């Protein structure tokens, strides 16, 4: 049960950190195409680095354990979240933005009351994809003492105990499926609301 809790905490924390960064960066990038291209390039490069290699690169700076796992997993979520935030904000109809300007909305009020709510279905879709991805990658965090369900899998491999490998793998899959199921329902709620 502890391993499941650690996995849940690690995955959710990493995606929430990634979301905070992606929202700030996405709002800026939605209006600056060159900056968006540069941000996409950087996040793409991070995303294609094998997870074990990325975690190992972080060890000299932050040591073993939860911190490098959290930083690495947050970095992996950035590409997915940034794309969805920018796509959602750019997808707001210019007519809606003109109407908001005509009603006297300033840039911040327009962002909070019009643009972000209209972009929310795509942002939630990004959250769903990021969480499912991070839950899977988080099993590798066990190699750097990051905890989680990967620890059960590693112990199973080390002890040649396939039942532990199955338990760790099945719990990881169930956790990812649960997040997917939950966020699909939320996506439908926001789609109906719009």
C-alpha positions as semicolon CSV with decimal commas, in nm:
position;residue;x (nm);y (nm);z (nm)
1;X;0,000;0,000;0,000
2;X;0,292;0,233;0,075
3;X;0,434;0,180;-0,274
4;X;0,097;0,265;-0,431
5;X;0,071;0,583;-0,222
6;X;0,428;0,684;-0,315
7;X;0,354;0,623;-0,683
8;X;0,034;0,827;-0,665
9;X;0,206;1,113;-0,479
10;X;0,501;1,117;-0,717
11;X;0,286;1,109;-1,032
12;X;0,028;1,368;-0,925
13;X;0,290;1,605;-0,780
14;X;0,500;1,587;-1,096
15;X;0,204;1,661;-1,324
16;X;0,082;1,948;-1,104
17;X;0,428;2,107;-1,115
18;X;0,436;2,053;-1,491
19;X;0,090;2,207;-1,524
20;X;0,189;2,519;-1,330
21;X;0,494;2,569;-1,554
22;X;0,298;2,486;-1,872
23;X;0,020;2,733;-1,787
24;X;0,259;3,024;-1,734
25;X;0,474;2,932;-2,034
26;X;0,168;2,848;-2,246
27;X;0,001;3,186;-2,190
28;X;0,321;3,360;-2,304
29;X;0,386;3,118;-2,593
30;X;0,030;3,141;-2,727
31;X;0,106;3,498;-2,830
32;X;0,470;3,451;-2,935
33;X;0,518;3,184;-3,205
34;X;0,901;3,198;-3,201
35;X;0,913;3,145;-2,825
36;X;0,664;2,859;-2,861
37;X;0,883;2,694;-3,126
38;X;1,186;2,721;-2,895
39;X;0,989;2,589;-2,593
40;X;0,858;2,296;-2,800
41;X;1,210;2,212;-2,915
42;X;1,342;2,207;-2,557
43;X;1,050;2,003;-2,421
44;X;1,074;1,762;-2,718
45;X;1,444;1,704;-2,645
46;X;1,368;1,637;-2,278
47;X;1,084;1,401;-2,369
48;X;1,299;1,180;-2,592
49;X;1,574;1,133;-2,330
50;X;1,530;0,783;-2,183
51;X;1,388;0,814;-1,831
52;X;1,668;0,623;-1,660
53;X;1,927;0,842;-1,832
54;X;1,745;1,163;-1,731
55;X;1,715;1,049;-1,370
56;X;2,086;0,956;-1,369
57;X;2,179;1,300;-1,508
58;X;1,992;1,465;-1,219
59;X;2,159;1,260;-0,942
60;X;2,481;1,471;-0,922
61;X;2,270;1,784;-0,869
62;X;1,992;1,665;-0,635
63;X;2,104;1,321;-0,517
64;X;1,904;0,999;-0,510
65;X;1,541;0,955;-0,411
66;X;1,221;1,150;-0,457
67;X;1,368;1,483;-0,583
68;X;1,530;1,367;-0,909
69;X;1,225;1,151;-0,981
70;X;0,995;1,448;-0,928
71;X;1,205;1,682;-1,143
72;X;1,240;1,424;-1,422
73;X;0,870;1,334;-1,428
74;X;0,767;1,701;-1,421
75;X;0,995;1,758;-1,720
76;X;0,833;1,470;-1,910
77;X;0,486;1,615;-1,857
78;X;0,582;1,958;-1,995
79;X;0,566;1,870;-2,365
80;X;0,215;1,728;-2,343
81;X;0,079;2,001;-2,118
82;X;0,242;2,292;-2,303
83;X;0,105;2,177;-2,638
84;X;-0,247;2,143;-2,502
85;X;-0,243;2,478;-2,320
86;X;-0,120;2,665;-2,627
87;X;-0,355;2,481;-2,864
88;X;-0,647;2,552;-2,632
89;X;-0,567;2,922;-2,600
90;X;-0,506;2,963;-2,973
91;X;-0,833;2,784;-3,045
92;X;-1,045;3,055;-2,885
93;X;-1,243;3,225;-3,159
94;X;-1,121;3,575;-3,254
95;X;-1,488;3,685;-3,251
96;X;-1,514;3,587;-2,885
97;X;-1,196;3,779;-2,805
98;X;-1,325;4,085;-2,996
99;X;-1,653;4,067;-2,802
100;X;-1,461;4,049;-2,473
101;X;-1,253;4,351;-2,575
102;X;-1,572;4,535;-2,671
103;X;-1,715;4,463;-2,326
104;X;-1,412;4,632;-2,169
105;X;-1,226;4,322;-2,057
106;X;-0,856;4,387;-1,997
107;X;-0,596;4,128;-2,096
108;X;-0,592;3,954;-1,754
109;X;-0,967;3,952;-1,709
110;X;-1,011;3,820;-2,062
111;X;-0,754;3,547;-1,994
112;X;-0,917;3,432;-1,667
113;X;-1,283;3,473;-1,761
114;X;-1,283;3,385;-2,133
115;X;-0,969;3,221;-2,272
116;X;-0,877;2,972;-1,997
117;X;-1,235;2,846;-1,946
118;X;-1,273;2,793;-2,322
119;X;-0,933;2,619;-2,338
120;X;-1,016;2,399;-2,037
121;X;-1,128;2,086;-2,233
122;X;-0,790;2,071;-2,411
123;X;-0,602;2,145;-2,088
124;X;-0,786;1,862;-1,914
125;X;-0,713;1,634;-2,207
126;X;-0,345;1,720;-2,167
127;X;-0,366;1,645;-1,795
128;X;-0,515;1,305;-1,871
129;X;-0,245;1,213;-2,122
130;X;0,033;1,352;-1,899
131;X;-0,087;1,161;-1,592
132;X;-0,119;0,831;-1,776
133;X;0,229;0,880;-1,928
134;X;0,390;0,982;-1,599
135;X;0,232;0,692;-1,407
136;X;0,402;0,453;-1,649
137;X;0,740;0,628;-1,647
138;X;0,735;0,664;-1,265
139;X;0,801;0,291;-1,227
140;X;1,158;0,358;-1,347
141;X;1,207;0,597;-1,052
142;X;1,263;0,289;-0,834
143;X;1,609;0,255;-0,993
144;X;1,714;0,582;-0,824
145;X;1,535;0,508;-0,496
146;X;1,236;0,724;-0,592
147;X;0,987;0,476;-0,447
148;X;0,655;0,378;-0,596
149;X;0,529;0,064;-0,762
150;X;0,854;0,019;-0,953
151;X;1,009;-0,086;-0,622
152;X;0,782;-0,391;-0,611
153;X;0,877;-0,475;-0,969
154;X;1,250;-0,437;-0,894
155;X;1,224;-0,657;-0,585
156;X;1,041;-0,917;-0,794
157;X;1,317;-0,911;-1,056
158;X;1,590;-0,927;-0,792
159;X;1,428;-1,216;-0,603
160;X;1,312;-1,389;-0,923
161;X;0,959;-1,368;-0,788
162;X;0,728;-1,313;-1,089
163;X;0,419;-1,259;-0,870
164;X;0,569;-0,932;-0,738
165;X;0,643;-0,821;-1,093
166;X;0,281;-0,892;-1,187
167;X;0,146;-0,709;-0,881
168;X;0,359;-0,401;-0,950
169;X;0,272;-0,402;-1,320
170;X;-0,100;-0,457;-1,270
171;X;-0,127;-0,189;-1,000
172;X;0,056;0,057;-1,226
173;X;-0,180;-0,022;-1,514
174;X;-0,486;0,010;-1,287
175;X;-0,365;0,346;-1,157
176;X;-0,312;0,474;-1,512
177;X;-0,651;0,340;-1,621
178;X;-0,821;0,506;-1,320
179;X;-0,673;0,846;-1,410
180;X;-0,774;0,799;-1,773
181;X;-1,130;0,704;-1,678
182;X;-1,163;0,994;-1,431
183;X;-1,036;1,261;-1,672
184;X;-1,243;1,132;-1,965
185;X;-1,550;1,193;-1,746
186;X;-1,429;1,544;-1,661
187;X;-1,363;1,616;-2,030
188;X;-1,725;1,521;-2,108
189;X;-1,853;1,751;-1,833
190;X;-1,655;2,046;-1,972
191;X;-1,761;1,963;-2,330
192;X;-2,128;1,972;-2,223
193;X;-2,069;2,294;-2,027
194;X;-1,928;2,465;-2,334
